[in-house]
Amino acid sequence: MSGLASLLPPAAYSFGGAFEFIFSEQASNVTGGKKVGGIEQVLELAATQVQVSILALLLALLIALPIGLYFGHRGVGELLAVGIGNAGRAVPELALIALVAVVIGVGTLTLVLVLAALGIAPILTNTFVGIRQVDRASVDAARGAGMTEFQILRKVELPLAVPSIMQGVRGASVNIVATATIAPLVGVLTLGEFILNENVYGSDGVLAGAICTAVLALIFEFGLAALQRRLTSKGLKLQQASA
């Protein structure tokens, strides 16, 4: 190499090769001349990863949110909520996916269940903590005004707990999207196909898969951050700004 190109660090060539892999097909030594990579394959794998991630996140919300709201409102189950949160962070993803695969087999259902299990812990813990941190004076005032327990939860506690709940949802979404790269282990092709099969896609494919996964995680994060801002009441926004 000569000129300015020779001054570039080796990492620059790696990223350059990864971006080239993303946008144009590359020859592979182990596919019998069939080209790999390119924007079409990247988008196809990314679409699958987004699909299973959304399904897993919705399932995690369906399970964790009602439990967290109930325990938080009743003021019970703190040890359970915190324990599930700690256990969720400690369980190895590969061990969990192997266990579920043995019970129900491989496929999309196995993947969604495993990813949802990873999302339940932060959503449940943050929902419980968010509800418990609501000013008790506001709750007592609502109860004194004749609101039912459900009305207190829906109109007082839930709106004030939105930032904490959404923080858990955002953390769960990043975990789910990132972990969805193990999907090829259960027969579901996501961007993890590039990462787990370096012998087929090469080091450029591995880095390309990592880059695309990071981009997806950021899209989920920014999208949910915008949703959080939309769901947060104006009064709470002003209170947070003044603080």
Secondary structure, DSSP 8 states (H G I E B T S, - for coil): --GGGGGS-HHHHHHHHHHHHHHSEE--TTTTT--EESHHHHHHHHHHHHHHHHHHHHHHHHHHHHHHHHHHHHT--HHHHHHHHHHHHHS-HHHHHHHHHHHH-SSHHHHHHHHHHHHHHHHHHHHHHHHHTS-HHHHHHHHHTT--HHHHIIIIIHHHHHHHHHHHHHHHHHHHHHHGGGGGGGT--STHHHHH-HHHHHHHHHHHHHHHHHHHHHHHHHHHHHHHHHHS-HHHHHHHHH-
